[in-house]
Amino acid sequence: MGNQLAGIAPSQILSVDSYFSDILDHEYDKSLGSTRFFKVARAKHREGLVVVKVFAIQDPSLPLTSYKQELEELKIRLHSCQNCLPFQKATLTEKAAILFRQYVRDNLYDRISTRPFLNNVEKRWLAFQILSAVDQAHKAGVRHGDIKTENVMVTSWNWVLLSDFASFKPTFLPEDNPADFNYFFDTSRRRTCYIAPERFVDGSMFTTESDQNTPLVDLTNNNQRSRGELKQAMDIFSACVIAELFTEGVPLFDLSQLLAYRKGLFQTEQVLQKIEDPSIRELPREEQGLLVLVSVITSCLQTLHSCDSKLAALELVLHLGPRLSVDILLDRITPYLLHFCNDHVPRVRAQAIRTLTKVLALVKEVPRNDINIYPEYVLPGVAHLAQDDATIVRLAYANIAHLAESALRFLELVQENNVNSEQDVSGEDGEENNHPSDNYDSLQALHEMVQQKVVTLLSDPENIVKQSLMESGITRLCVFFGRQKANDVLLSHMITFLNDKNDWHLRGAFFDSIVVAAYVGWQSSSILKPLLQQGLSDTEEFVIYKALNALTAMCQLGLLQKPHIYEFVSDIGMTEAEEDKLLALKDFMLKSNKAKANMGEQNHQGDSAQTGVIDLATLGIMGRQVDLVKPKAEAEEKKRKQTKQDSTMNEEWKSMFGSQEPPPSQPPAAYQRRMNTCKAELQQLVQQKREQCSAERMAKKMMESAEWESRPPPPWHPKGLLVAHLHEHKAAVNRIRVSDEHAIFATASNDGTVKVWDSQKMEGKTTTTSVLTYARVGGHVKTLTFCQGSHYLAVASDSGSIQLLAVEANKPPKSPKVQPYQTFRTLDLQEDGCAVDVHHFNSGTQSVLAYATVNGSLVGWDLRSNTNAWTLRHDLRLGLITSFCVDMHQCWLCLTSSGTMACWDMRFQLPISNHSHPARARVRRLLMHPLYQSSVIAVQGNNEVSMWDLETGDRKFTLWASSAPPLSEMQLQPSPHSVHGIYCSPADGNPLLLTAGSDMRIRFWDLAYPERSYIVAGGANDSLHCPSVFYSRKIIEGTEVVQEIHSKQKSGAAEDSPRRGPESLPVGHHDIITDIATFQTTQGFIVTSSRDGIVKVWK
């Protein structure tokens, strides 16, 4: 039943026995408990005891007859199910709906705590029957919906009967409101919850109808949120009752724990550890149910194209690895990981080698057919990565020590298996079976393969690769190679790192990896002595620090001989003369240190105690905006502090530290001259930045003022008169764009052409043709846009081409010329896909062409420098991008995908919010609201135009020109029409809206006075005149809705009216209108395009 039923307050509460007056052949025995939903009693019948469940009718409009028929059909389906006990009878009276079934004394909850207690064999038998009952019901096409220990009946001979099938209860419950759960499911008041996690959904999906006449319980599709289809998996999850059976009545979940488990914040291991039977307790971990999921994942791996998808697949494989068997890891996972090691994207190759290393580290036993997997398959498969062109891949391959360690463990496991098998054979034959083993040959071959790649990495041209190899696995490599090769291979190459005088990080990493010497032994002391001396005399103090640490560690390990230690002490220790100097400066050093401490304490107390404000600058916290010029007050305050400090210093200190001003005749020092030069350059930079900031502010103000200055005047209302019918395109016209000064407009079509039209010619009476055609784009031209403040036209096609065209305007009668700009781009269709929308904005310092691609790339292309100003990655799990828009101030960018609006903060280039349409309807077009920067006009399906507040994610205002009920979901009440083109323009401070779409009608929406809205032009299939409609305003679920309502015309009126003159031909579009725009000459015009290639101009 519907979720709203939980909110009904009964007008009169009656006891359960009062309802038995309407029941024949049944005598009330006793009450079995009552809840707000059901009153339960035990009754006597001539055939035995029965359970009677009474549902008191509070609302007569409830469609209980439908539920009665459903229960009767359920009884027929479950008739042959031995472990199912459905309701045998359902009766409707004026006061209540009554359900009957056979009475069973004990349920599973009671049986667990009743003597004699169940032993392990009985528990297994009951668990088997529970699973059989669920299987029988599912085979009969029935889902239970509320499996719990109270609904599992157990007879005296331990026969299980699954009862109280609850298909009439709501499928989905709000996660943030336990009222519905308590009303329908928590009949025992134990708060135990075995409802599947997917049945708890966002509470915002449940709304209360304002119409009092609406039935609270509805079986139709309108109530799918609460009456969604029960899935078999939901019943399978509710089999958690088996865990409660084996834990002696300890529930696996209560409501709060299940909601936490749904979010990954609760684990069940603590409860499952209470199961005494180890075979049952370890059962989930030993099963291989994930093999089905692995097959699905691996079947998709080779068909992935997006880099993000491949990385997500590798991450998924990594998470599944610890839960898979050895055979699956080696036979099903490893080949695909090696396949990704040859991918064309460096990020994928790097992640593939990291994933392969971690997956192979999980293998703890070696199957017989995979004993040579490392030398013959894995290591040759990744060998080419040591010479990869991308540094990030070589960095990942620098973790070869982990692969070497896993390979060595493999070899040891193989040898151990061979020894065990030989012992078994010798024991059976009664004599020893000693065969020569090739283990040492295999180890030598493995050493040679790894040695070649390690030497290549140690000789890498990038120091970061060498450093990564030492820091991540030098200890493992020492164990792998042994003492001799650790000295010959590793130490001999590492010594050369000290010859790099430019990278102190590499030199420091050498002394951090001195563990090699510990593994080689004291024999390496003669080699390391000059190296340590070189480190102690290094020019970088960090290297000296690391060399001292290495020297200390080697002394503690006894790796340096006593004569060598004596030499080091004489070199780095202080001499007697140096100690005498320190003793002579003892008093001065103490006095200086004390004075500095007092000054710092005074400054701290003065700043905090007097002002009470914490200075973030003193804490090293940088502000987001820093003034380039220091305020005068701050400079004067500094002077006063300096004067105060100078006055507190005695003459001895002034002469010692030089606080007095030097005489004018003294020439400035060299560093002072350098400081003056830097100060002059800084002032010059400050002045340059000021001018640049002023230019940007001026450009923004001019752009804001000129954004709508040449648009149609306030009193403009189009009359729907056809001015021009243009049929030059041979395929669908996808986009119309008008230049800033409205002199020209351009159209893009699937015929691969871009046509430019002269706006002034639309007012003449001559035949109008395009003034320019460009057909060198390639593919279908999907979108285009004019660059702000210029006649440059950006064009994008589905072939991946993005071109910039320079339209040169000439004086009449000469036609304009088009010149392809030297800057163009061709997108990778496999990686990025083609561009779906483009926009241009000019920020003063940058001229950015922003475009979005099918595969989720959002790129800002700086046309001045021909580089990417920014690149963003849209999460494809939110859907494919269909449109996007840029705020006038370029503060944030909002893109739309299938049913989702995602907002990005362009200052930090980070996603800040995601909002979804309630019906998950496709967003076709997106525009900025002309008055409110935080709102967006999004065009959905079902002829809906909505205005959303991106700060709150609320739908504030909706225009509804559809026959479907307002704000209804498309899946429930589909409408064949939707808006494809939208244009917004402010008129006298109040914006107006023009929309057109699949119904081939052009609508004018007055947002200030919605009642004044009207249809500008109808479609060609409409009657001679526009349909008679009117517009009404109402509030639905907190959203203001303007609905278009068709007037009822008198029948026969058109036939009875006399005809005057010849009948006019229809002027509307014959196919879907794909886009709409306006331009202004001496009057306002509307230009529309359609899927059949027609362009029409209206006034």
Number of C-alpha atoms within 10 A of each C-alpha: 23 21 26 17 18 17 12 11 10 12 6 7 9 10 9 22 18 9 19 16 10 14 12 8 10 17 17 19 15 13 16 13 14 16 15 16 17 20 21 21 19 22 22 17 14 9 7 9 18 22 20 28 25 24 20 22 16 15 14 11 13 18 15 18 13 12 18 19 12 13 22 15 12 21 19 12 16 21 13 12 19 16 23 24 23 25 21 16 14 18 14 16 12 9 15 18 20 22 21 19 18 18 16 16 12 17 20 25 20 15 21 20 12 11 8 8 12 18 9 11 9 12 18 16 13 20 19 13 19 24 14 18 22 23 19 18 23 16 13 16 12 21 24 23 23 24 28 23 26 18 18 24 26 21 14 10 6 16 14 25 23 27 24 22 22 18 20 17 17 26 26 28 24 19 18 12 11 13 14 20 22 18 17 20 22 17 18 12 9 10 16 21 25 24 28 23 20 12 18 18 16 13 13 10 12 16 10 10 13 9 7 7 8 11 16 21 20 20 18 9 13 14 18 16 17 25 22 14 13 17 16 17 12 21 21 16 14 20 21 20 26 22 20 22 22 23 20 17 18 16 20 22 23 15 19 15 17 22 19 15 15 14 10 9 10 14 14 11 10 9 15 18 13 15 19 13 12 10 10 13 18 13 9 10 10 12 12 12 12 13 16 9 11 19 12 11 16 16 11 11 17 12 9 12 15 17 19 19 15 23 18 12 17 23 15 13 21 17 13 16 22 15 17 22 18 19 15 14 22 17 11 15 22 19 17 17 24 19 15 23 25 17 15 10 16 19 18 21 28 24 22 28 25 23 20 25 22 17 22 22 18 16 19 12 15 20 12 9 8 15 16 16 15 20 17 11 14 19 20 12 17 19 15 14 22 23 15 15 10 15 19 17 25 27 22 22 32 28 22 26 24 21 23 25 17 21 24 19 18 23 21 15 17 20 16 12 16 14 15 12 13 16 16 14 14 14 12 10 10 9 10 13 15 10 7 6 11 10 14 10 10 14 18 12 13 20 17 13 16 22 18 13 20 24 14 14 24 23 16 16 11 13 17 18 24 24 23 21 23 24 16 16 18 20 18 15 24 24 17 23 23 13 16 12 18 21 21 12 17 21 21 13 14 23 14 13 21 19 10 12 12 8 14 18 15 24 27 22 21 28 24 17 20 22 17 23 21 20 18 20 16 17 14 17 20 13 14 19 17 11 16 20 18 15 25 21 13 18 12 16 14 15 24 21 16 20 27 18 15 20 24 12 16 20 14 10 12 14 21 21 15 11 8 12 15 10 13 16 10 10 12 12 10 10 10 8 8 11 10 11 10 11 10 11 10 11 10 10 13 10 11 11 10 11 12 11 11 11 12 11 11 11 12 12 13 12 13 12 11 8 10 10 9 11 12 10 9 9 8 8 9 10 9 5 6 8 8 13 10 9 9 9 9 10 11 11 11 12 12 12 13 12 11 11 12 15 11 9 12 10 13 9 13 13 11 9 9 10 14 10 6 10 7 7 6 7 10 10 9 8 9 11 12 11 12 11 11 12 12 12 12 14 13 12 13 15 14 12 13 13 12 14 14 12 15 17 14 13 16 17 13 11 19 13 10 14 15 15 13 14 21 21 15 14 8 13 16 18 12 20 14 16 18 21 17 16 13 13 20 14 19 24 30 23 24 26 23 21 20 21 17 17 17 20 23 21 27 30 25 21 17 21 22 25 19 24 20 18 19 13 18 18 15 10 9 9 10 17 17 16 15 16 16 16 12 11 20 17 18 21 30 24 25 27 25 25 21 19 13 12 19 20 23 21 23 28 25 23 19 24 20 25 21 23 21 19 19 12 14 10 7 7 6 9 14 16 16 18 12 16 14 9 12 15 13 13 16 12 17 13 17 19 20 25 29 23 25 25 20 23 21 20 17 15 13 15 20 25 23 23 23 26 26 21 25 25 21 24 19 22 21 19 17 11 11 13 11 14 16 14 14 16 16 23 16 17 10 18 18 20 29 22 23 28 23 20 17 18 15 15 14 21 21 23 22 27 27 21 22 21 26 21 21 20 15 17 10 10 15 13 18 13 15 16 19 18 20 15 15 16 20 20 26 22 24 25 20 20 19 19 12 9 15 14 22 22 22 26 26 24 24 26 24 21 26 22 23 22 18 20 12 11 15 16 21 14 19 24 24 21 21 21 17 17 12 19 18 14 19 17 12 14 15 15 16 14 18 23 28 25 27 24 19 18 20 19 19 10 11 14 17 22 18 21 26 28 23 21 23 26 23 26 21 21 23 18 18 13 11 20 16 13 23 20 22 20 25 23 23 17 14 17 10 15 10 15 17 12 13 16 19 13 15 12 11 13 13 11 16 17 23 23 22 22 15 14 10 8 10 7 8 8 8 10 8 8 8 7 9 6 6 6 8 7 8 15 17 20 27 17 20 23 31 24 26 25 21 23 24 18 17 9 13 17 24 21 22 23 29 27 20 18 22 21 24 19 22 20 19
